[in-house]
Amino acid sequence: SNSASAIATSGGSFVFNPLPSGTESINALTGEITGGVGGTSYGIEHITSGSCPSTLIQNVLIFAAPSTGPIFHN
């Protein structure tokens, strides 16, 4: 799992912007992405709470899992 909470102050809510075409989901309170596809960048929108809300959109890249291959020795 990956978290977008480092891009904004606490409080408010997180949503995908734009919505992904797969089954990925985002926790509205923490920004944690579930089911993210490695090598894919997602737009995450954070909307602050309170009487004067503001919006921040940030791209979050899900790193691909490293692939292991044969190890060659000299």
mmCIF file of the N, C-alpha and C atoms, coordinates in Angstrom:
data_MODEL
# 
_entry.id   MODEL 
# 
loop_
_atom_site.group_PDB 
_atom_site.id 
_atom_site.type_symbol 
_atom_site.label_atom_id 
_atom_site.label_alt_id 
_atom_site.label_comp_id 
_atom_site.label_asym_id 
_atom_site.label_entity_id 
_atom_site.label_seq_id 
_atom_site.pdbx_PDB_ins_code 
_atom_site.Cartn_x 
_atom_site.Cartn_y 
_atom_site.Cartn_z 
_atom_site.occupancy 
_atom_site.B_iso_or_equiv 
_atom_site.pdbx_formal_charge 
_atom_site.auth_seq_id 
_atom_site.auth_comp_id 
_atom_site.auth_asym_id 
_atom_site.auth_atom_id 
_atom_site.pdbx_PDB_model_num 
ATOM 1   N N  . SER A 1 1  ? 0.838   -1.186  0.000   1.00 0.00 ? 1  SER A N  1 
ATOM 2   C CA . SER A 1 1  ? 0.000   0.000   0.000   1.00 0.00 ? 1  SER A CA 1 
ATOM 3   C C  . SER A 1 1  ? 0.879   1.244   0.000   1.00 0.00 ? 1  SER A C  1 
ATOM 4   N N  . ASN A 1 2  ? 0.372   2.304   -0.536  1.00 0.00 ? 2  ASN A N  1 
ATOM 5   C CA . ASN A 1 2  ? 1.099   3.560   -0.641  1.00 0.00 ? 2  ASN A CA 1 
ATOM 6   C C  . ASN A 1 2  ? 0.217   4.674   -0.122  1.00 0.00 ? 2  ASN A C  1 
ATOM 7   N N  . SER A 1 3  ? 0.837   5.677   0.457   1.00 0.00 ? 3  SER A N  1 
ATOM 8   C CA . SER A 1 3  ? 0.056   6.737   1.071   1.00 0.00 ? 3  SER A CA 1 
ATOM 9   C C  . SER A 1 3  ? 0.361   8.085   0.441   1.00 0.00 ? 3  SER A C  1 
ATOM 10  N N  . ALA A 1 4  ? -0.691  8.819   0.173   1.00 0.00 ? 4  ALA A N  1 
ATOM 11  C CA . ALA A 1 4  ? -0.545  10.177  -0.350  1.00 0.00 ? 4  ALA A CA 1 
ATOM 12  C C  . ALA A 1 4  ? -0.624  11.206  0.751   1.00 0.00 ? 4  ALA A C  1 
ATOM 13  N N  . SER A 1 5  ? -0.730  10.748  2.003   1.00 0.00 ? 5  SER A N  1 
ATOM 14  C CA . SER A 1 5  ? -0.939  11.695  3.101   1.00 0.00 ? 5  SER A CA 1 
ATOM 15  C C  . SER A 1 5  ? 0.237   12.631  3.310   1.00 0.00 ? 5  SER A C  1 
ATOM 16  N N  . ALA A 1 6  ? 1.408   12.318  2.772   1.00 0.00 ? 6  ALA A N  1 
ATOM 17  C CA . ALA A 1 6  ? 2.570   13.188  2.939   1.00 0.00 ? 6  ALA A CA 1 
ATOM 18  C C  . ALA A 1 6  ? 2.466   14.452  2.088   1.00 0.00 ? 6  ALA A C  1 
ATOM 19  N N  . ILE A 1 7  ? 1.506   14.523  1.165   1.00 0.00 ? 7  ILE A N  1 
ATOM 20  C CA . ILE A 1 7  ? 1.425   15.675  0.262   1.00 0.00 ? 7  ILE A CA 1 
ATOM 21  C C  . ILE A 1 7  ? 0.518   16.777  0.779   1.00 0.00 ? 7  ILE A C  1 
ATOM 22  N N  . ALA A 1 8  ? -0.154  16.564  1.901   1.00 0.00 ? 8  ALA A N  1 
ATOM 23  C CA . ALA A 1 8  ? -1.103  17.571  2.368   1.00 0.00 ? 8  ALA A CA 1 
ATOM 24  C C  . ALA A 1 8  ? -1.184  17.554  3.884   1.00 0.00 ? 8  ALA A C  1 
ATOM 25  N N  . THR A 1 9  ? -1.763  18.602  4.418   1.00 0.00 ? 9  THR A N  1 
ATOM 26  C CA . THR A 1 9  ? -1.953  18.663  5.864   1.00 0.00 ? 9  THR A CA 1 
ATOM 27  C C  . THR A 1 9  ? -3.033  17.673  6.284   1.00 0.00 ? 9  THR A C  1 
ATOM 28  N N  . SER A 1 10 ? -3.059  17.360  7.573   1.00 0.00 ? 10 SER A N  1 
ATOM 29  C CA . SER A 1 10 ? -4.052  16.412  8.063   1.00 0.00 ? 10 SER A CA 1 
ATOM 30  C C  . SER A 1 10 ? -5.453  17.003  7.960   1.00 0.00 ? 10 SER A C  1 
ATOM 31  N N  . GLY A 1 11 ? -6.446  16.125  7.913   1.00 0.00 ? 11 GLY A N  1 
ATOM 32  C CA . GLY A 1 11 ? -7.829  16.551  7.746   1.00 0.00 ? 11 GLY A CA 1 
ATOM 33  C C  . GLY A 1 11 ? -8.202  16.591  6.282   1.00 0.00 ? 11 GLY A C  1 
ATOM 34  N N  . GLY A 1 12 ? -9.464  16.770  5.999   1.00 0.00 ? 12 GLY A N  1 
ATOM 35  C CA . GLY A 1 12 ? -9.917  16.791  4.620   1.00 0.00 ? 12 GLY A CA 1 
ATOM 36  C C  . GLY A 1 12 ? -10.099 15.386  4.079   1.00 0.00 ? 12 GLY A C  1 
ATOM 37  N N  . SER A 1 13 ? -10.170 15.288  2.754   1.00 0.00 ? 13 SER A N  1 
ATOM 38  C CA . SER A 1 13 ? -10.400 13.985  2.146   1.00 0.00 ? 13 SER A CA 1 
ATOM 39  C C  . SER A 1 13 ? -9.605  13.838  0.854   1.00 0.00 ? 13 SER A C  1 
ATOM 40  N N  . PHE A 1 14 ? -9.328  12.573  0.503   1.00 0.00 ? 14 PHE A N  1 
ATOM 41  C CA . PHE A 1 14 ? -8.575  12.229  -0.690  1.00 0.00 ? 14 PHE A CA 1 
ATOM 42  C C  . PHE A 1 14 ? -9.487  11.526  -1.688  1.00 0.00 ? 14 PHE A C  1 
ATOM 43  N N  . VAL A 1 15 ? -9.331  11.852  -2.967  1.00 0.00 ? 15 VAL A N  1 
ATOM 44  C CA . VAL A 1 15 ? -10.045 11.168  -4.045  1.00 0.00 ? 15 VAL A CA 1 
ATOM 45  C C  . VAL A 1 15 ? -9.102  11.053  -5.242  1.00 0.00 ? 15 VAL A C  1 
ATOM 46  N N  . PHE A 1 16 ? -9.366  10.070  -6.113  1.00 0.00 ? 16 PHE A N  1 
ATOM 47  C CA . PHE A 1 16 ? -8.638  9.997   -7.376  1.00 0.00 ? 16 PHE A CA 1 
ATOM 48  C C  . PHE A 1 16 ? -9.145  11.089  -8.307  1.00 0.00 ? 16 PHE A C  1 
ATOM 49  N N  . ASN A 1 17 ? -8.228  11.729  -9.047  1.00 0.00 ? 17 ASN A N  1 
ATOM 50  C CA . ASN A 1 17 ? -8.601  12.708  -10.063 1.00 0.00 ? 17 ASN A CA 1 
ATOM 51  C C  . ASN A 1 17 ? -7.545  12.687  -11.158 1.00 0.00 ? 17 ASN A C  1 
ATOM 52  N N  . PRO A 1 18 ? -7.806  12.046  -12.285 1.00 0.00 ? 18 PRO A N  1 
ATOM 53  C CA . PRO A 1 18 ? -9.053  11.415  -12.704 1.00 0.00 ? 18 PRO A CA 1 
ATOM 54  C C  . PRO A 1 18 ? -9.213  10.024  -12.091 1.00 0.00 ? 18 PRO A C  1 
ATOM 55  N N  . LEU A 1 19 ? -10.420 9.475   -12.194 1.00 0.00 ? 19 LEU A N  1 
ATOM 56  C CA . LEU A 1 19 ? -10.675 8.136   -11.689 1.00 0.00 ? 19 LEU A CA 1 
ATOM 57  C C  . LEU A 1 19 ? -9.905  7.108   -12.512 1.00 0.00 ? 19 LEU A C  1 
ATOM 58  N N  . PRO A 1 20 ? -9.254  6.135   -11.863 1.00 0.00 ? 20 PRO A N  1 
ATOM 59  C CA . PRO A 1 20 ? -8.572  5.088   -12.618 1.00 0.00 ? 20 PRO A CA 1 
ATOM 60  C C  . PRO A 1 20 ? -9.589  4.145   -13.254 1.00 0.00 ? 20 PRO A C  1 
ATOM 61  N N  . SER A 1 21 ? -9.163  3.445   -14.301 1.00 0.00 ? 21 SER A N  1 
ATOM 62  C CA . SER A 1 21 ? -10.078 2.559   -15.015 1.00 0.00 ? 21 SER A CA 1 
ATOM 63  C C  . SER A 1 21 ? -10.143 1.167   -14.404 1.00 0.00 ? 21 SER A C  1 
ATOM 64  N N  . GLY A 1 22 ? -9.263  0.855   -13.453 1.00 0.00 ? 22 GLY A N  1 
ATOM 65  C CA . GLY A 1 22 ? -9.239  -0.469  -12.846 1.00 0.00 ? 22 GLY A CA 1 
ATOM 66  C C  . GLY A 1 22 ? -9.998  -0.532  -11.539 1.00 0.00 ? 22 GLY A C  1 
ATOM 67  N N  . THR A 1 23 ? -9.574  -1.451  -10.680 1.00 0.00 ? 23 THR A N  1 
ATOM 68  C CA . THR A 1 23 ? -10.263 -1.677  -9.407  1.00 0.00 ? 23 THR A CA 1 
ATOM 69  C C  . THR A 1 23 ? -9.536  -1.016  -8.238  1.00 0.00 ? 23 THR A C  1 
ATOM 70  N N  . GLU A 1 24 ? -8.632  -0.087  -8.525  1.00 0.00 ? 24 GLU A N  1 
ATOM 71  C CA . GLU A 1 24 ? -7.907  0.605   -7.463  1.00 0.00 ? 24 GLU A CA 1 
ATOM 72  C C  . GLU A 1 24 ? -8.884  1.371   -6.576  1.00 0.00 ? 24 GLU A C  1 
ATOM 73  N N  . SER A 1 25 ? -8.503  1.496   -5.294  1.00 0.00 ? 25 SER A N  1 
ATOM 74  C CA . SER A 1 25 ? -9.325  2.287   -4.383  1.00 0.00 ? 25 SER A CA 1 
ATOM 75  C C  . SER A 1 25 ? -8.404  3.170   -3.551  1.00 0.00 ? 25 SER A C  1 
ATOM 76  N N  . ILE A 1 26 ? -8.985  4.216   -2.981  1.00 0.00 ? 26 ILE A N  1 
ATOM 77  C CA . ILE A 1 26 ? -8.222  5.132   -2.150  1.00 0.00 ? 26 ILE A CA 1 
ATOM 78  C C  . ILE A 1 26 ? -9.000  5.365   -0.855  1.00 0.00 ? 26 ILE A C  1 
ATOM 79  N N  . ASN A 1 27 ? -8.278  5.377   0.264   1.00 0.00 ? 27 ASN A N  1 
ATOM 80  C CA . ASN A 1 27 ? -8.894  5.657   1.552   1.00 0.00 ? 27 ASN A CA 1 
ATOM 81  C C  . ASN A 1 27 ? -9.087  7.167   1.636   1.00 0.00 ? 27 ASN A C  1 
ATOM 82  N N  . ALA A 1 28 ? -10.326 7.603   1.760   1.00 0.00 ? 28 ALA A N  1 
ATOM 83  C CA . ALA A 1 28 ? -10.633 9.035   1.746   1.00 0.00 ? 28 ALA A CA 1 
ATOM 84  C C  . ALA A 1 28 ? -10.001 9.790   2.902   1.00 0.00 ? 28 ALA A C  1 
ATOM 85  N N  . LEU A 1 29 ? -9.732  9.112   4.025   1.00 0.00 ? 29 LEU A N  1 
ATOM 86  C CA . LEU A 1 29 ? -9.168  9.782   5.199   1.00 0.00 ? 29 LEU A CA 1 
ATOM 87  C C  . LEU A 1 29 ? -7.649  9.815   5.213   1.00 0.00 ? 29 LEU A C  1 
ATOM 88  N N  . THR A 1 30 ? -7.001  8.736   4.726   1.00 0.00 ? 30 THR A N  1 
ATOM 89  C CA . THR A 1 30 ? -5.546  8.637   4.811   1.00 0.00 ? 30 THR A CA 1 
ATOM 90  C C  . THR A 1 30 ? -4.824  8.818   3.485   1.00 0.00 ? 30 THR A C  1 
ATOM 91  N N  . GLY A 1 31 ? -5.522  8.650   2.362   1.00 0.00 ? 31 GLY A N  1 
ATOM 92  C CA . GLY A 1 31 ? -4.879  8.723   1.056   1.00 0.00 ? 31 GLY A CA 1 
ATOM 93  C C  . GLY A 1 31 ? -4.206  7.425   0.655   1.00 0.00 ? 31 GLY A C  1 
ATOM 94  N N  . GLU A 1 32 ? -4.380  6.362   1.437   1.00 0.00 ? 32 GLU A N  1 
ATOM 95  C CA . GLU A 1 32 ? -3.740  5.082   1.121   1.00 0.00 ? 32 GLU A CA 1 
ATOM 96  C C  . GLU A 1 32 ? -4.414  4.458   -0.094  1.00 0.00 ? 32 GLU A C  1 
ATOM 97  N N  . ILE A 1 33 ? -3.581  4.098   -1.091  1.00 0.00 ? 33 ILE A N  1 
ATOM 98  C CA . ILE A 1 33 ? -4.063  3.493   -2.327  1.00 0.00 ? 33 ILE A CA 1 
ATOM 99  C C  . ILE A 1 33 ? -3.975  1.976   -2.189  1.00 0.00 ? 33 ILE A C  1 
ATOM 100 N N  . THR A 1 34 ? -5.057  1.289   -2.514  1.00 0.00 ? 34 THR A N  1 
ATOM 101 C CA . THR A 1 34 ? -5.086  -0.166  -2.496  1.00 0.00 ? 34 THR A CA 1 
ATOM 102 C C  . THR A 1 34 ? -5.304  -0.663  -3.918  1.00 0.00 ? 34 THR A C  1 
ATOM 103 N N  . GLY A 1 35 ? -4.532  -1.678  -4.306  1.00 0.00 ? 35 GLY A N  1 
ATOM 104 C CA . GLY A 1 35 ? -4.684  -2.252  -5.636  1.00 0.00 ? 35 GLY A CA 1 
ATOM 105 C C  . GLY A 1 35 ? -4.012  -1.447  -6.725  1.00 0.00 ? 35 GLY A C  1 
ATOM 106 N N  . GLY A 1 36 ? -3.085  -0.564  -6.346  1.00 0.00 ? 36 GLY A N  1 
ATOM 107 C CA . GLY A 1 36 ? -2.377  0.238   -7.334  1.00 0.00 ? 36 GLY A CA 1 
ATOM 108 C C  . GLY A 1 36 ? -1.504  -0.634  -8.222  1.00 0.00 ? 36 GLY A C  1 
ATOM 109 N N  . VAL A 1 37 ? -1.403  -0.274  -9.482  1.00 0.00 ? 37 VAL A N  1 
ATOM 110 C CA . VAL A 1 37 ? -0.626  -1.026  -10.457 1.00 0.00 ? 37 VAL A CA 1 
ATOM 111 C C  . VAL A 1 37 ? 0.782   -0.447  -10.545 1.00 0.00 ? 37 VAL A C  1 
ATOM 112 N N  . GLY A 1 38 ? 1.791   -1.307  -10.381 1.00 0.00 ? 38 GLY A N  1 
ATOM 113 C CA . GLY A 1 38 ? 3.175   -0.870  -10.456 1.00 0.00 ? 38 GLY A CA 1 
ATOM 114 C C  . GLY A 1 38 ? 3.481   -0.183  -11.770 1.00 0.00 ? 38 GLY A C  1 
ATOM 115 N N  . GLY A 1 39 ? 4.220   0.901   -11.697 1.00 0.00 ? 39 GLY A N  1 
ATOM 116 C CA . GLY A 1 39 ? 4.587   1.656   -12.888 1.00 0.00 ? 39 GLY A CA 1 
ATOM 117 C C  . GLY A 1 39 ? 3.509   2.631   -13.341 1.00 0.00 ? 39 GLY A C  1 
ATOM 118 N N  . THR A 1 40 ? 2.436   2.773   -12.562 1.00 0.00 ? 40 THR A N  1 
ATOM 119 C CA . THR A 1 40 ? 1.320   3.643   -12.922 1.00 0.00 ? 40 THR A CA 1 
ATOM 120 C C  . THR A 1 40 ? 1.330   4.888   -12.042 1.00 0.00 ? 40 THR A C  1 
ATOM 121 N N  . SER A 1 41 ? 1.029   6.026   -12.651 1.00 0.00 ? 41 SER A N  1 
ATOM 122 C CA . SER A 1 41 ? 0.925   7.283   -11.919 1.00 0.00 ? 41 SER A CA 1 
ATOM 123 C C  . SER A 1 41 ? -0.548  7.625   -11.756 1.00 0.00 ? 41 SER A C  1 
ATOM 124 N N  . TYR A 1 42 ? -0.941  7.970   -10.530 1.00 0.00 ? 42 TYR A N  1 
ATOM 125 C CA . TYR A 1 42 ? -2.329  8.313   -10.234 1.00 0.00 ? 42 TYR A CA 1 
ATOM 126 C C  . TYR A 1 42 ? -2.423  9.768   -9.810  1.00 0.00 ? 42 TYR A C  1 
ATOM 127 N N  . GLY A 1 43 ? -3.468  10.434  -10.245 1.00 0.00 ? 43 GLY A N  1 
ATOM 128 C CA . GLY A 1 43 ? -3.758  11.782  -9.783  1.00 0.00 ? 43 GLY A CA 1 
ATOM 129 C C  . GLY A 1 43 ? -4.554  11.691  -8.499  1.00 0.00 ? 43 GLY A C  1 
ATOM 130 N N  . ILE A 1 44 ? -4.041  12.309  -7.433  1.00 0.00 ? 44 ILE A N  1 
ATOM 131 C CA . ILE A 1 44 ? -4.708  12.296  -6.139  1.00 0.00 ? 44 ILE A CA 1 
ATOM 132 C C  . ILE A 1 44 ? -5.103  13.729  -5.802  1.00 0.00 ? 44 ILE A C  1 
ATOM 133 N N  . GLU A 1 45 ? -6.372  13.931  -5.500  1.00 0.00 ? 45 GLU A N  1 
ATOM 134 C CA . GLU A 1 45 ? -6.861  15.256  -5.123  1.00 0.00 ? 45 GLU A CA 1 
ATOM 135 C C  . GLU A 1 45 ? -7.157  15.257  -3.630  1.00 0.00 ? 45 GLU A C  1 
ATOM 136 N N  . HIS A 1 46 ? -6.620  16.260  -2.931  1.00 0.00 ? 46 HIS A N  1 
ATOM 137 C CA . HIS A 1 46 ? -6.889  16.424  -1.503  1.00 0.00 ? 46 HIS A CA 1 
ATOM 138 C C  . HIS A 1 46 ? -7.691  17.695  -1.321  1.00 0.00 ? 46 HIS A C  1 
ATOM 139 N N  . ILE A 1 47 ? -8.822  17.558  -0.649  1.00 0.00 ? 47 ILE A N  1 
ATOM 140 C CA . ILE A 1 47 ? -9.692  18.698  -0.386  1.00 0.00 ? 47 ILE A CA 1 
ATOM 141 C C  . ILE A 1 47 ? -9.707  18.920  1.119   1.00 0.00 ? 47 ILE A C  1 
ATOM 142 N N  . THR A 1 48 ? -9.280  20.107  1.554   1.00 0.00 ? 48 THR A N  1 
ATOM 143 C CA . THR A 1 48 ? -9.243  20.387  2.985   1.00 0.00 ? 48 THR A CA 1 
ATOM 144 C C  . THR A 1 48 ? -10.656 20.594  3.521   1.00 0.00 ? 48 THR A C  1 
ATOM 145 N N  . SER A 1 49 ? -10.801 20.351  4.816   1.00 0.00 ? 49 SER A N  1 
ATOM 146 C CA . SER A 1 49 ? -12.104 20.561  5.452   1.00 0.00 ? 49 SER A CA 1 
ATOM 147 C C  . SER A 1 49 ? -12.134 21.963  6.053   1.00 0.00 ? 49 SER A C  1 
ATOM 148 N N  . GLY A 1 50 ? -13.266 22.338  6.562   1.00 0.00 ? 50 GLY A N  1 
ATOM 149 C CA . GLY A 1 50 ? -13.391 23.640  7.198   1.00 0.00 ? 50 GLY A CA 1 
ATOM 150 C C  . GLY A 1 50 ? -14.213 24.606  6.387   1.00 0.00 ? 50 GLY A C  1 
ATOM 151 N N  . SER A 1 51 ? -14.276 25.832  6.869   1.00 0.00 ? 51 SER A N  1 
ATOM 152 C CA . SER A 1 51 ? -15.136 26.835  6.238   1.00 0.00 ? 51 SER A CA 1 
ATOM 153 C C  . SER A 1 51 ? -14.538 27.417  4.964   1.00 0.00 ? 51 SER A C  1 
ATOM 154 N N  . CYS A 1 52 ? -13.237 27.230  4.754   1.00 0.00 ? 52 CYS A N  1 
ATOM 155 C CA . CYS A 1 52 ? -12.583 27.758  3.547   1.00 0.00 ? 52 CYS A CA 1 
ATOM 156 C C  . CYS A 1 52 ? -11.760 26.640  2.911   1.00 0.00 ? 52 CYS A C  1 
ATOM 157 N N  . PRO A 1 53 ? -12.431 25.678  2.273   1.00 0.00 ? 53 PRO A N  1 
ATOM 158 C CA . PRO A 1 53 ? -11.707 24.523  1.733   1.00 0.00 ? 53 PRO A CA 1 
ATOM 159 C C  . PRO A 1 53 ? -10.797 24.900  0.569   1.00 0.00 ? 53 PRO A C  1 
ATOM 160 N N  . SER A 1 54 ? -9.706  24.166  0.434   1.00 0.00 ? 54 SER A N  1 
ATOM 161 C CA . SER A 1 54 ? -8.821  24.338  -0.710  1.00 0.00 ? 54 SER A CA 1 
ATOM 162 C C  . SER A 1 54 ? -8.506  22.960  -1.282  1.00 0.00 ? 54 SER A C  1 
ATOM 163 N N  . THR A 1 55 ? -8.005  22.952  -2.504  1.00 0.00 ? 55 THR A N  1 
ATOM 164 C CA . THR A 1 55 ? -7.760  21.705  -3.226  1.00 0.00 ? 55 THR A CA 1 
ATOM 165 C C  . THR A 1 55 ? -6.324  21.658  -3.710  1.00 0.00 ? 55 THR A C  1 
ATOM 166 N N  . LEU A 1 56 ? -5.724  20.476  -3.615  1.00 0.00 ? 56 LEU A N  1 
ATOM 167 C CA . LEU A 1 56 ? -4.388  20.228  -4.147  1.00 0.00 ? 56 LEU A CA 1 
ATOM 168 C C  . LEU A 1 56 ? -4.437  18.918  -4.927  1.00 0.00 ? 56 LEU A C  1 
ATOM 169 N N  . ILE A 1 57 ? -3.926  18.933  -6.159  1.00 0.00 ? 57 ILE A N  1 
ATOM 170 C CA . ILE A 1 57 ? -3.845  17.706  -6.954  1.00 0.00 ? 57 ILE A CA 1 
ATOM 171 C C  . ILE A 1 57 ? -2.376  17.348  -7.104  1.00 0.00 ? 57 ILE A C  1 
ATOM 172 N N  . GLN A 1 58 ? -2.041  16.104  -6.802  1.00 0.00 ? 58 GLN A N  1 
ATOM 173 C CA . GLN A 1 58 ? -0.658  15.626  -6.848  1.00 0.00 ? 58 GLN A CA 1 
ATOM 174 C C  . GLN A 1 58 ? -0.629  14.282  -7.556  1.00 0.00 ? 58 GLN A C  1 
ATOM 175 N N  . ASN A 1 59 ? 0.367   14.084  -8.414  1.00 0.00 ? 59 ASN A N  1 
ATOM 176 C CA . ASN A 1 59 ? 0.547   12.773  -9.036  1.00 0.00 ? 59 ASN A CA 1 
ATOM 177 C C  . ASN A 1 59 ? 1.364   11.885  -8.120  1.00 0.00 ? 59 ASN A C  1 
ATOM 178 N N  . VAL A 1 60 ? 0.923   10.639  -7.960  1.00 0.00 ? 60 VAL A N  1 
ATOM 179 C CA . VAL A 1 60 ? 1.611   9.649   -7.142  1.00 0.00 ? 60 VAL A CA 1 
ATOM 180 C C  . VAL A 1 60 ? 1.951   8.472   -8.025  1.00 0.00 ? 60 VAL A C  1 
ATOM 181 N N  . LEU A 1 61 ? 3.241   8.143   -8.106  1.00 0.00 ? 61 LEU A N  1 
ATOM 182 C CA . LEU A 1 61 ? 3.706   7.021   -8.930  1.00 0.00 ? 61 LEU A CA 1 
ATOM 183 C C  . LEU A 1 61 ? 3.855   5.796   -8.055  1.00 0.00 ? 61 LEU A C  1 
ATOM 184 N N  . ILE A 1 62 ? 3.212   4.697   -8.465  1.00 0.00 ? 62 ILE A N  1 
ATOM 185 C CA . ILE A 1 62 ? 3.376   3.418   -7.786  1.00 0.00 ? 62 ILE A CA 1 
ATOM 186 C C  . ILE A 1 62 ? 4.574   2.737   -8.447  1.00 0.00 ? 62 ILE A C  1 
ATOM 187 N N  . PHE A 1 63 ? 5.626   2.515   -7.675  1.00 0.00 ? 63 PHE A N  1 
ATOM 188 C CA . PHE A 1 63 ? 6.817   1.895   -8.239  1.00 0.00 ? 63 PHE A CA 1 
ATOM 189 C C  . PHE A 1 63 ? 6.550   0.441   -8.560  1.00 0.00 ? 63 PHE A C  1 
ATOM 190 N N  . ALA A 1 64 ? 7.098   -0.007  -9.679  1.00 0.00 ? 64 ALA A N  1 
ATOM 191 C CA . ALA A 1 64 ? 7.000   -1.417  -10.052 1.00 0.00 ? 64 ALA A CA 1 
ATOM 192 C C  . ALA A 1 64 ? 7.871   -2.230  -9.103  1.00 0.00 ? 64 ALA A C  1 
ATOM 193 N N  . ALA A 1 65 ? 7.420   -3.430  -8.790  1.00 0.00 ? 65 ALA A N  1 
ATOM 194 C CA . ALA A 1 65 ? 8.220   -4.309  -7.935  1.00 0.00 ? 65 ALA A CA 1 
ATOM 195 C C  . ALA A 1 65 ? 9.503   -4.671  -8.670  1.00 0.00 ? 65 ALA A C  1 
ATOM 196 N N  . PRO A 1 66 ? 10.631  -4.636  -7.973  1.00 0.00 ? 66 PRO A N  1 
ATOM 197 C CA . PRO A 1 66 ? 11.886  -4.978  -8.657  1.00 0.00 ? 66 PRO A CA 1 
ATOM 198 C C  . PRO A 1 66 ? 11.871  -6.436  -9.099  1.00 0.00 ? 66 PRO A C  1 
ATOM 199 N N  . SER A 1 67 ? 12.383  -6.655  -10.284 1.00 0.00 ? 67 SER A N  1 
ATOM 200 C CA . SER A 1 67 ? 12.448  -8.036  -10.776 1.00 0.00 ? 67 SER A CA 1 
ATOM 201 C C  . SER A 1 67 ? 13.825  -8.616  -10.464 1.00 0.00 ? 67 SER A C  1 
ATOM 202 N N  . THR A 1 68 ? 13.839  -9.845  -10.064 1.00 0.00 ? 68 THR A N  1 
ATOM 203 C CA . THR A 1 68 ? 15.108  -10.501 -9.782  1.00 0.00 ? 68 THR A CA 1 
ATOM 204 C C  . THR A 1 68 ? 15.461  -11.376 -10.966 1.00 0.00 ? 68 THR A C  1 
ATOM 205 N N  . GLY A 1 69 ? 16.686  -11.375 -11.296 1.00 0.00 ? 69 GLY A N  1 
ATOM 206 C CA . GLY A 1 69 ? 17.155  -12.181 -12.419 1.00 0.00 ? 69 GLY A CA 1 
ATOM 207 C C  . GLY A 1 69 ? 18.373  -12.976 -11.999 1.00 0.00 ? 69 GLY A C  1 
ATOM 208 N N  . PRO A 1 70 ? 18.979  -13.644 -12.955 1.00 0.00 ? 70 PRO A N  1 
ATOM 209 C CA . PRO A 1 70 ? 20.175  -14.423 -12.607 1.00 0.00 ? 70 PRO A CA 1 
ATOM 210 C C  . PRO A 1 70 ? 21.302  -13.517 -12.130 1.00 0.00 ? 70 PRO A C  1 
ATOM 211 N N  . ILE A 1 71 ? 22.067  -13.982 -11.188 1.00 0.00 ? 71 ILE A N  1 
ATOM 212 C CA . ILE A 1 71 ? 23.215  -13.232 -10.678 1.00 0.00 ? 71 ILE A CA 1 
ATOM 213 C C  . ILE A 1 71 ? 24.463  -13.822 -11.290 1.00 0.00 ? 71 ILE A C  1 
ATOM 214 N N  . PHE A 1 72 ? 25.235  -12.985 -11.936 1.00 0.00 ? 72 PHE A N  1 
ATOM 215 C CA . PHE A 1 72 ? 26.455  -13.447 -12.606 1.00 0.00 ? 72 PHE A CA 1 
ATOM 216 C C  . PHE A 1 72 ? 27.662  -13.044 -11.763 1.00 0.00 ? 72 PHE A C  1 
ATOM 217 N N  . HIS A 1 73 ? 28.566  -13.961 -11.607 1.00 0.00 ? 73 HIS A N  1 
ATOM 218 C CA . HIS A 1 73 ? 29.794  -13.710 -10.861 1.00 0.00 ? 73 HIS A CA 1 
ATOM 219 C C  . HIS A 1 73 ? 30.974  -13.768 -11.814 1.00 0.00 ? 73 HIS A C  1 
ATOM 220 N N  . ASN A 1 74 ? 32.004  -12.966 -11.548 1.00 0.00 ? 74 ASN A N  1 
ATOM 221 C CA . ASN A 1 74 ? 33.217  -12.973 -12.377 1.00 0.00 ? 74 ASN A CA 1 
ATOM 222 C C  . ASN A 1 74 ? 34.092  -14.143 -11.974 1.00 0.00 ? 74 ASN A C  1 
# 
